[in-house]
C-alpha cells in the first residue's frame, strides 16, 4: 500500500481528491490538511509515501511546505497541484524538492496514476514545464557549476543520467542504450545514491546546472 496525504485549502477539492485516491485499492489516505502548517503536522505524524499538495495554501504555502517536507521527511515525495501548467510557482516548487506536478482539473484516473508514478520514484513533468525548468536554470546560472560527484559515475551511469535529464522513461532509456529496463532502474538508483539526489527531478537539476546536458538553443 502507498500511504498518501492530501492538502488543499478548498474543502470540496480536498475531499474530492481524497475520495478519488482512496478508491484505488493500492492507495491508503492516511491524512488530509487544509493549510501548510497542518500539512507539516500530518506528514510528521503519518509519515506518508506521497503528499499531494496544492501550491496556494494559507499559513504556509505549498512551496515552503514542500521545502520543509524535503528537508525533514525525505522519504515522503511531494506531488504538486497547480491551476496552470506554466504556473509561476511550479518551478520554485520543483526546486524546493517536489517530484512532479499535475493540473487541478486532472481526471481521477490520471491523479491515481500520478501518485503511483511519484511513489515509484518516477518524474512527473509535462514537456512544457521541463523546457521552462531548463530555461530558468540557464537564465539563473548562465555558467555551469562544477559537481565533483559526477566523476564517481561510470560511463554507463553518465549515459543514463543524460537520458533521465532529457525526460526519457526507464523503458525509453533501455531501448536507447540497448539494456533491460531492470538494469536501467539499477543504474538510476546508483546515480541517485552517488549524487545524493532524492528523485529524478533533482537529477535533471544536477545534469543541467553542471553542464552535463546542454540547454537547447
C-alpha positions as CSV (number, residue, x, y, z in Angstrom):
1,X,0.0,0.0,0.0
2,X,1.1,3.5,-0.8
3,X,0.4,5.9,2.1
4,X,-1.0,9.3,0.9
5,X,-1.7,12.7,2.4
6,X,-3.7,15.3,0.6
7,X,-3.6,19.1,1.2
8,X,-5.8,21.8,-0.3
9,X,-7.5,24.8,1.3
10,X,-10.7,24.2,-0.7
11,X,-12.8,21.7,1.2
12,X,-14.6,20.4,-1.9
13,X,-11.3,19.8,-3.8
14,X,-9.6,18.3,-0.7
15,X,-12.3,15.8,0.0
16,X,-12.8,15.1,-3.7
17,X,-9.2,14.3,-4.3
18,X,-9.0,12.2,-1.1
19,X,-12.1,10.3,-2.2
20,X,-10.7,9.6,-5.7
21,X,-7.3,8.4,-4.4
22,X,-8.9,6.4,-1.6
23,X,-10.9,4.5,-4.2
24,X,-7.7,2.9,-5.5
25,X,-7.0,-0.5,-3.9
26,X,-3.3,0.2,-3.5
27,X,-3.6,3.8,-2.1
28,X,-4.3,4.5,1.5
29,X,-5.3,8.0,2.6
30,X,-3.6,8.5,6.0
31,X,-4.4,12.2,6.4
32,X,-5.7,15.4,5.0
33,X,-4.8,19.1,5.6
34,X,-6.3,22.4,4.7
35,X,-3.2,24.6,5.1
36,X,0.6,24.3,5.0
37,X,1.0,24.2,8.8
38,X,-1.5,21.4,9.2
39,X,0.2,19.6,6.3
40,X,3.5,19.5,8.1
41,X,1.9,18.2,11.3
42,X,0.1,15.4,9.3
43,X,3.2,14.4,7.5
44,X,5.2,14.3,10.7
45,X,2.6,12.1,12.3
46,X,1.6,9.8,9.4
47,X,4.9,9.6,7.5
48,X,3.2,9.1,4.1
49,X,4.9,7.9,0.9
50,X,3.4,10.7,-1.1
51,X,2.0,14.1,-0.2
52,X,-0.4,15.7,-2.8
53,X,0.0,19.4,-2.2
54,X,-1.8,22.5,-3.5
55,X,0.7,25.3,-4.2
56,X,-1.5,28.1,-2.9
57,X,-2.5,27.5,0.8
58,X,-2.7,29.7,3.8
59,X,-0.4,29.7,6.9
60,X,2.4,28.1,4.8
61,X,2.2,27.9,1.0
62,X,2.9,24.7,-0.9
63,X,6.4,25.7,-1.9
64,X,7.5,26.4,1.7
65,X,5.8,23.3,2.9
66,X,7.5,21.2,0.1
67,X,10.9,22.5,1.1
68,X,10.2,21.6,4.8
69,X,9.0,18.1,3.8
70,X,12.0,17.5,1.6
71,X,14.4,18.6,4.4
72,X,12.6,16.9,7.3
73,X,10.9,13.9,5.8
74,X,13.0,12.9,2.7
75,X,11.1,9.6,2.4
76,X,7.9,11.5,1.6
77,X,7.7,12.5,-2.1
78,X,5.6,15.6,-3.0
79,X,3.2,15.9,-5.9
80,X,2.2,19.5,-6.5
81,X,-1.2,20.6,-7.7
82,X,-1.4,23.7,-9.8
83,X,-4.1,25.6,-11.8
84,X,-1.9,26.2,-14.9
85,X,0.9,24.1,-16.3
86,X,3.1,27.2,-16.6
87,X,2.2,28.5,-13.1
88,X,5.0,30.8,-12.0
89,X,5.3,28.8,-8.8
90,X,5.8,25.4,-10.4
91,X,9.5,25.9,-11.0
92,X,10.0,27.0,-7.4
93,X,8.1,24.0,-6.0
94,X,10.2,21.6,-8.1
95,X,13.4,23.4,-7.0
96,X,12.2,23.1,-3.4
97,X,12.0,19.3,-3.8
98,X,8.7,18.4,-5.4
99,X,8.8,15.2,-7.5
100,X,6.3,16.5,-10.1
101,X,3.1,18.3,-10.7
102,X,-0.4,17.8,-12.0
103,X,-3.1,20.3,-13.0
104,X,-6.0,20.6,-10.6
105,X,-8.5,19.7,-13.3
106,X,-6.8,16.3,-13.7
107,X,-9.0,13.3,-14.3
108,X,-9.4,10.8,-11.4
109,X,-7.6,8.2,-13.4
110,X,-4.6,10.4,-14.1
111,X,-4.4,11.6,-10.5
112,X,-4.2,8.0,-9.3
113,X,-1.6,7.2,-11.9
114,X,0.4,10.3,-11.0
115,X,0.6,9.3,-7.3
116,X,1.7,5.8,-8.2
117,X,4.4,7.2,-10.5
118,X,5.8,9.6,-7.9
119,X,5.7,6.9,-5.2
120,X,7.8,4.7,-7.6
121,X,10.4,7.4,-8.0
122,X,9.4,8.5,-11.5
123,X,9.5,12.1,-12.7
124,X,6.1,13.6,-13.4
125,X,6.6,16.7,-15.5
126,X,4.9,17.9,-18.7
127,X,7.2,18.8,-21.6
128,X,6.5,22.5,-21.4
129,X,7.4,22.6,-17.8
130,X,10.6,20.6,-18.4
131,X,11.6,23.3,-21.0
132,X,10.6,26.1,-18.6
133,X,12.8,24.4,-15.9
134,X,15.8,24.2,-18.3
135,X,15.3,27.8,-19.4
136,X,15.1,29.0,-15.8
137,X,18.3,27.2,-15.0
138,X,20.1,28.7,-17.9
139,X,18.9,32.2,-17.0
140,X,19.7,31.9,-13.3
141,X,23.0,30.1,-13.8
142,X,24.4,31.0,-17.2
143,X,27.6,29.2,-16.5
144,X,28.0,25.6,-15.4
145,X,28.5,24.7,-11.8
146,X,31.1,22.0,-11.0
147,X,29.6,18.9,-9.4
148,X,32.6,16.7,-8.3
149,X,30.3,13.7,-7.6
150,X,29.8,13.3,-11.3
151,X,33.4,12.0,-11.5
152,X,32.2,9.0,-9.5
153,X,29.8,7.9,-12.2
154,X,30.7,5.2,-14.6
155,X,30.4,5.9,-18.3
156,X,27.1,3.9,-18.5
157,X,25.7,5.8,-15.4
158,X,26.6,9.1,-17.1
159,X,24.7,8.0,-20.2
160,X,21.7,7.1,-18.1
161,X,21.8,10.5,-16.3
162,X,21.8,12.3,-19.6
163,X,18.8,10.3,-20.7
164,X,17.0,11.0,-17.4
165,X,17.7,14.7,-17.9
166,X,16.1,14.6,-21.3
167,X,12.9,13.2,-19.7
168,X,13.1,9.6,-21.0
169,X,11.3,6.9,-19.1
170,X,13.1,3.8,-17.9
171,X,11.7,1.8,-20.9
172,X,12.9,4.5,-23.4
173,X,16.3,4.6,-21.8
174,X,16.6,0.9,-22.1
175,X,15.7,1.0,-25.7
176,X,18.1,3.8,-26.5
177,X,21.0,2.2,-24.6
178,X,20.2,-1.4,-25.5
179,X,19.9,-2.6,-22.0
180,X,17.0,-4.1,-19.9
181,X,14.6,-1.9,-18.0
182,X,15.5,-3.5,-14.7
183,X,19.2,-2.7,-15.5
184,X,18.1,0.9,-16.1
185,X,16.4,1.0,-12.7
186,X,19.6,-0.2,-11.0
187,X,21.7,2.4,-12.8
188,X,19.2,5.2,-11.8
189,X,19.3,4.1,-8.2
190,X,23.1,4.1,-8.2
191,X,23.2,7.6,-9.8
192,X,20.7,8.9,-7.2
193,X,22.9,7.4,-4.4
194,X,26.2,8.8,-5.8
195,X,24.8,12.3,-6.5
196,X,22.8,12.3,-3.2
197,X,19.6,13.2,-5.1
198,X,16.2,12.3,-3.8
199,X,14.5,11.7,-7.1
200,X,14.7,12.2,-10.9
201,X,13.7,15.8,-10.8
202,X,16.8,16.5,-8.7
203,X,18.9,14.6,-11.3
204,X,17.6,16.9,-14.0
205,X,18.7,19.9,-12.0
206,X,22.2,18.5,-11.5
207,X,22.6,17.5,-15.1
208,X,21.7,20.9,-16.4
209,X,23.4,23.0,-13.7
210,X,26.6,21.1,-14.1
211,X,26.6,21.5,-17.9
212,X,26.5,17.7,-18.4
213,X,23.4,18.3,-20.6
214,X,23.4,21.5,-22.5
215,X,20.3,23.6,-22.9
216,X,18.8,23.6,-26.4
217,X,19.3,26.9,-28.2
